[in-house]
Amino acid sequence: MEYYLVKWKGWPDSTNTWEPLQNLKCPLLLQQFSNDKHNYLSQVKKGKAITLKENHRALKPAVAEYIVKKAKQRIALQRWQDELNRRKTHKGMIFVENTVDLEGPPSDFYYINEYKPAPGISLVNEATFGCSCRDCFFEKCCPAEAGVLLAYNKNQQIKIPPGTPIYECNSRCQCGPDCPNRIVQKGTQYSLCIFRTSNGCGWGVKTLVKIKRMSFVMEYVGEVITSEEAERRGQLYDNKGITYLFDLDYESDEFTVDAARYGNVSHFVNHSCDPNLQVFNVFIDNLDTRLPRIALFSTRTINAGEELTFDYQMKGSGDVSSDSIDHSPAKKRARTVCKCGAVTCRGYLN
């Protein structure tokens, strides 16, 4: 007769009991147990797997240890997923998935929905003027006041070229929440999944629904710091082989967004030299041209299950940064190898 060691919910390990299959009314947990055991056995060498299967009296300690770790990981990721969805303010749901390894939630990451200014930096999120349009498509709206074109068509798709700023209607505008010039400010509308990649790129983000081309997908948010502080942190990140810094260089180069500790789903989006997301500068309530918001739009149709990527060297101007091409010995920094696998791969992230 098969017996299973049961950890009772809400009780310490000291109260664990061995139970026969007939006493267990938890088909989902039993299926997960079976799947985890199968996955472990399929990962080991064939000869070793046969040895493991030959012992019918008990699971080998390595198998049992893996199953317990996988169960604890599953609980931790579910709790993290619940926390992310409690903290988010946008419509789209966030899911978390790891079928690759035993990595759990990041230990030093805090989910935020908007820029977090570092000490000494002030973000004035109150517009000084707004439109009085009845129909922002046909009247002189906020973009026209700023000397640019309205960014969207009637299908809520972006119609302006990369490098052109987006000016959306703001809190002082008399148009309502259904105004066609309010897209980025409504947040992510798509359900996304933070998942563990199998190509050594750590966590990534994939869409769970089809995304039309030229559609707003997400904002890139984080801690707003000075460019001097960004240079200091950048050297530390390069040595660790990570990069989360995004220069706000639409008109000047005073500030940088650092999404290493504080960020949203975009923190987990991987780099690609052939990305499916494009960067745009956005101005809504804060019209300070030194501090644009960073929005990511799809460059093509993205199918459900497909990973989302953007070019880490892409600037809001639409150009690829050349900052990494620095021959000065004083500024020589560690290079991070790119693993995107694109035909046009440049070889390095920085």
N, C-alpha and C positions, 0 to 999 in steps of 0.2 A: 504494500500500500504506500502511495506517495504522501509525504507530509511536507508542509510548507511552514517556514518560520514567519510568523505574522507580527508586524509592528502595529500596535493598536493606536489609532488616532487619539491624541490628547493624553497618552500614557507614556511613561519613560521606557527606555529599552529594557530595564530590569523586569518589566511585565510581559515581554515578548513570549509568545507560546507557539509550539508546534501543532499544527492543525491538519487533519486529513482533508482532502479535496472536497468531500461532501459537506464539510462545515463552512466552506467559503462561498459567499454570495457576491462575488466581485469579479464578474467576467472581464471587465476592462483591465483591471490590474493583472489578472492572470494572463491576458493576451499580451500586455506590455512585458510581463516577466518572460513569457515565451519568446517574444520578439528580441528582447535584450540578450537573452541567452543565445539565440540563433545568430544575432549580429556579432557577438563576441567570438563564437566558434568559427564564424566565417572569416574573421580577421586573422586568426592564427594560422600557422602553416598546416597543411593537410595532414601530415604525420602526427602533429601534436593534437589536432582536432580528433583524430581517431582514438588517441590515448585518452582524451577527455571523455569521449562517448563510451569507452569500454567500462568505466567505473560507474555502475548503476546504483551503488549504495549511497553516494553523496556527490554533490557538485564539487569540483576542484576549488580550492580557496580563491584562485585567481578569477574564476567565473563568478563565484558568489560575491566577491569584492566588487567586480565590475557592475553586477546587477544592482547592488546596494547603492553604489556611487551614481549610477544612471537614474535610479529612482529619486535620490536626493537632488540630483541636478534638475530633474523634471519638475519637482516641487518648487525649487528655487526660481526656475525660469517662469513658471506660472505666476508666482508671486510678483516677480519683476514685471511681467506683462500686465498684471492687474494694476500695479503702481503706475506704469506708463500711461495707461488709459484713464486713470484717475487724474493724472496731472495734465494731460493734453487738453487743449481748448478747441481743437478743430473737429470736424465731422468724421473724418476717416478713422477707422480703428487701427490699432497697432497689435501685431502678433509677433511672437518670438518662437524660433525653432532652431534646434540643434540636433541633427542626426549624424553628425560627423565625429565629434569627440566629446570629452567630459567637461569642457569649458562652461562655467556658469556665468551669471550676470557680472558686468564690470563692477569693480569694487569702489571706484572713485569717479563716478559719473552721475551728474544731477540733471534731470530733465527740466528744461525751461521752454517757454513758448515765444519769448521775445528777447531782444538784446538785454544783457546784464552789464551795465557800465561798471568798470573798475573804479576804485576810489580815486576821486579827483576828476572824473569825467562826467559831464552832465549831458543827458539826453532830453531835449525839450520836445516832448511828444504832444504838442498842441499847435495846430496850424493857425496862421495869422489871418487867413482868408479862405473862403470857399465859394463854390458856384451856386447859382440860383436857377439852374436848368430844370426844365420840365422833362426834357429828353436829351440826355448828355451825348447821344449819338449825333444830333443835328445842331446843337447850340454851341456857343463858345464856352467850353468847359475847362476844367483845370489843366489839361495838357496844352490847350491853346494859350492859356495865360502864361504857361511856362515856355512857350515857343516851340512845342513839339506836337506830334500827332497823337491822337487817341490810340492806345496800344492794342486794343482788342476789336475783333469783328463780332457779329451778332451770335456766333457760336461759342463765344468766350475763348477764342483762340487768339494767340498773339500774332499780330500782322506786321510789326515793325522789325527791322533788322537788328541783329546783335550789336550792342554798343550804343543803341538809342535808349535813353532813360524812359522809365514808365512813371507817369504822374497819375495816381488814382484819386478819386474823390475822397474827401476827408470828413472829419467830425463836424466841421463848420458848413459843409455843403448841405443844401436844402433837399437834394435828391434822397430817395429812400434806400433801404438796404438791398433792394432788388435792382439798383442801378447797374447797368452793364459795365461801368467803370470801377466796379468794386470786386476784384478777383483775388488778388494776393492777400488782402486783409481778411478774407473769409477762411484762410488756412487750407490745409490739405483736405481734399474731398475724397481721396481714394484710400482704401484699406491697404496697408503696407505690412510687410513682414520683415523683421530683423532676423537674419538667418546666418548660420555658420557656414562659411564657404569651404569647399573641398580642395581648393587650389592654393591654400596657404595664405590667403588674404585676410584671414580672421573673420570678423563679422561683415556682413553685407546687407543690402536692402533690396527686396524684390517686391514688385506690385502683385497684388492678388486679383486685380481686375484689369481689363484692357484700358489703356490710356491713349486718347487720340493725339495725333501730332500737334505740336504748337500749344499744348495745354499746360497750365500751371500745375506743378506737382508738389513742391514744398519750398519753404524758406530755409536759408542757411543762417542759423542763429548761434550765438555763443556770448562769450565775455568780450566786451569792447575794451581794448587796451591801446596804449600809444605804440607807435611804430618802433620806438626805442626798446620798449619792453618786449615787443614782438621779436626783435632781433635777438635779444637775450634768450627768450624761450625757444626760438627757432633752433638755436645751436643745441639746446638740450634735447629737443624733439628729434633733430637729425641724428644725434648719437644713439637714440633709442630706435631709430628707423620708423618714426611715426610723423605725421604731419596733419595739423588741424587749423593752420593759420590761413586766413583769407584777408588780403589787403583791401581796404576800402579806398581805392585809388581812382574814383570816378573823376574827381577834380583836383584833389590834393592827395598827399600820402601821409596824413597825420595819424590815422587810426587803422587798427587791424581787428578782425574778429577771431577769437581763439575759442574753438569748440571742443578743446581737449577734456575739460572737466564739466563745463556747462554747455548744454546743447539740446537739440531735438533729434528727430530721426535722421536728419542729414549728417549727424556725427558718424553714423555707421555706413554712409554711402561710399563705396570704393571708387578709386580713380580708374579712368580708362583713357588711353590716347585716342580712342575712337568712341566717345561717349554718346549716350542717348539723352542727356540733359544739357541745357545751355543756360549760362548765367546772364541775368539782367539786373541792372540797378533800379530800385523802386523807391519812390517818394510818396508818402501818404500824409501822416500828421506831422512828421518831422521833415521839414523842407531844407534842412542844413545839408548842402551838397557835399560836405565832408563825411556825412554819416548816412549813406544810402542803405536801404534794406536790400538783401541779396535774395533774389528769387530764382528758382530752377524750373525751366520749362522743357517739355519734351521736344526733341528735334525730329522725331518720327513717331509712327505708331509703335507703342510698346505693348506687347501681349502679356496676358496674365501669366505669372510665374517667371517673368524675365527680370533679371537683375538690373537695377538702376545705377548709372554711373555718370560722373562728370569729370572733366579734365581739371586736376588740381592746379594747373598752371594757367587756367583760363581766367581772364580778368573781366570785370563788368563791361569793359570797352569792347569785348568780343575778341580781343587779341590774345595770343598766348604769351605769357610772361617770359622775358629773357633774363630774369634775375639770376637764374641758375648758372648762366654763362658769365662767371666772374673769375678772372685770372689773377686777382689780387691775393697774394699769400696770406695777408692779414685777415681776409674774409673767407678763407678756404673752409668749407664745411663738409661734413660727411655726406656722401651721396646715398640715396635710398633707391634700391633697385626696383624697377617696375615689373609687376607680374600680370599685367592686364591681358597679355596674349594677343593683342590686336596686331594686324598686319602692319599698321603704321606706328607701332610702339617705338617711343623715343629711347627706351632703355632705363630711364631714371624718373623718379617722381619730382626731384628738385634739381 
